[in-house]
Amino acid sequence: RFKRSPPPCDWWMLRGVALILSLGRRGVMSSAAAAYKLHVYDHCPFCSRVELLMSRYKIPYERVVYGYGEGADPGKCEGRGYGSGPVALTGKKMLPVLQGEGVPVAAGAVGMPESLAICSFLVAQHQLVCPPDSGRDDLAAFATELKTSASALTRPRIVKMPVKDWADERDVAYARWKYTGQGFDYAAAEASTPELVDAVNAKLRELEAMIHGPDCVNPWGFGMDDVILLPSLRLLTVVKGIVFPDKVRAYMETALADSQLYDYAPFAC
């Protein structure tokens, strides 16, 4: 199931547990049976899209998780980057990247980037019955209206989660440098927490009416609408005070069952 870590008792012990969890090691997704290698950040919603699709359709893969600062050029980010990281895969600091037999690869690259391109490849390669994005106006409006408030809540908190993405202090430093440079105000976002939580909780109550199956938003079953929506909901579990209505929580837990994605709620702040 969409797995919760143990309740917090010793931060550093749990940090070690969560780092192990973030590497992925369960069931049909074990590296022993892996047909693919998927390079990801644990927190990245675009990476989670691919993981959801592969888990849902029982496509074995080895999960390789990176620190967020890996591959950033220290000379271009005031010394916050380190190593080659995902740059060695495609020449760019970008994830997810898929490797495996039959995966189309551009000249000079060793894997395929871009989450929706990867999903499209997998659907075709494995002849999956996966309905495409339906173009539902209500889901599009929900995502647009949720985005600003959700980002202001999750961005200061996600770097506090005990996963490999943030295992090196340079990972956190790089993230804060990057988003501050894009105009994000961490202090202002945290100061606005009460009203932002209220806004997001109100949007989540609206979502209940848009869910038409136990593990899917459409009555005809799981598809790309779910692949696109679920990562954003999972990311909200980092925020203390977010209340998922029963139907939304059940949707998340059912849809994410048997995936390698873990619930951040025990570490919510």
Secondary structure, 3 states (H helix, E strand, C coil): CCEECCCCCCHHHHHHHHHHHHHCCCHHHCHHHCCEEEEECCCCHHHHHHHHHHHHCCCCEEEEECCCCECCCHHHCCCCCECCCCHHHHCCCCCCEEEECCCCCCCCCCCEECHHHHHHHHHHHCCCCCCCCCCCHHHHHHHHHHHHHHHHHHHHHHCCCCCHHHCCHHHHHHHHHHHHHCCCCHHHHHHCHHHHHHHHHHHHHHHHHHCCCCCCCCCCCCCHHHHHHHHHHHHHHHCCCCCCCHHHHHHHHHHCCCCCCEECHHHCC
